[in-house]
Amino acid sequence: MLRAVIEEGTGATVRQLGFQLPAAGKTGTTDDFNDAWFTGFTPTLSVCVWVGFDRGVSMRDAQGRGITGARGPPRYGRSSCARATEGEPRRDFAVPSDIRFVQVNPVNGQPAMPWGPRSMEVALREGS
C-alpha cells in the first residue's frame, strides 16, 4: 500500500528527483510546519529523514508556504539513497502467497469498472 505514496501520492517527489528502484514510503508534517519527515524503503534499505525545529519555529519557503514531508525531506535523503543503492539489482517487494491485488474505485472501495473513474490497486488477503 505504501508504494502508492511514492508513485502517485505525497512522496512522488522521490520519483521526480530521479530515484527509480521499487520503493515505498510515508510522509508526515505537523500542523504548524515545525516538523516534516519522510520514511522510505526498498526491499533492502530503509531511510528516514526528519527536518524541523525543536523550538517551535515554523518552516516556510521564500513564498511563505509551509515545508511539508513531501517537499523538504526527500530532497535531503535522495543523494544518500542513490549512493546506498548504487549497483543494486532491481528487486521488487516479496508478496506473501495469500495476498492478491485488486483494482478498486478509490471513492467507494468497490471493484473498479473499466468505464468508471480512475482506479487504484489494493492488496487483499485471500478470502477478503
N, C-alpha and C positions, 0 to 999 in steps of 0.2 A: 504494500500500500504506500509505503514511503518513497517508492520510485517515482510516483506521480508528482511529488513535491519538486523533484529535480526536472522532470520532463515538461511539466506544464503549470506548476504551482509557484509558490513564493520562492523556491530555491532554483528557479530556472536560470538565475544569474550564473550558476555554476556552468551550465551549457554555453551561455553567451560568452563566458570567459574562456571557453575552449576545452574544458575537461570532457572527454568523450567516453571514458570507460563506463561500464554499467555501475550505477551509483544510486543511492537513496539518501534522504536526509530530512531534516526538520529545522525550520527557522523559528525564532522567537524574539519578541520585543516587549518591553514593559510599557505600560500606558503612557508614561511621561518621557520615553526615549532615553532613560538613564542607562539602560542595558539592552544589548542586542546580541544574539548568538545564532550560530549555525552549527548543527551537528550533522556531519555527512559520513557515509560509509560506502565502501565497496565490499565485495566478498572477502577481501584480505586486509582491509585498512579501515580504521575509524578515526575521525578527526573532529574536534570540537573547537570552535573559535568564538571567544567572547570579546566584545568591546563595550566599554562603558566607563562610568564614573562611580566611585564609591562615596561621593559627597553630594549626591542629589543634583547633579548638573545634567541638564537635558542636552543630548547630542543633536545638532542641527547642521545642515549643509549651508552653503552660501545663500541659497534661496529661502532659507528658513524651514525647509522640510525636515521632519524628524528622520534620523538614521534608524533603519529597521534591520532586523535579522536577514532580510532579503537583500538589502543594499550595502551594508557595511562588511560584516564578517567574511562572506565568500571571497571578497577581493583580497583579504589578508591571507586566507588559507590556500588560495589557488596555487601559488608557486610551490609551497611545501608539499602539497598533494601531488602536483605534477612531478616533482623530483622523486618523491617516495614511490610512485608507481611507474616511473620510467623503466621501460623494458619489460614490464609485466605483461604476460599474455592476457588477452581478453577473456574474462571469466564471468559468467552470469551467476546470479544467486541460485543456490540449491533450492529446489521446491520439494517439500515433503510429498510423498506419494498420495496422501489423502487430501490434497489441495487441488482445486480446479479453478480456472479463471473464467469469468462470465462478464459479458458486456451488459451494463445496466444504464437506465436513464438516471442521470445524476440528481434529478429533481425529486423523483418518487421512488427510486430504488427498484423499480420493476424491470424485467428483462427488456433490453433495448430492441426497438423495432427498426428495420432497415430504413424506413421512411420517416422515422421520428427525429427528435432533436439529437444533438451530439451525445455520444455515449461515453462511458468511462468503464475501465476494466477493474473488477474487484476480485479478490481471492476469497474463495469459499471452501470450507471443509466439506468433503463428500457427505451427502445427506442433508445439507443445509439448503 
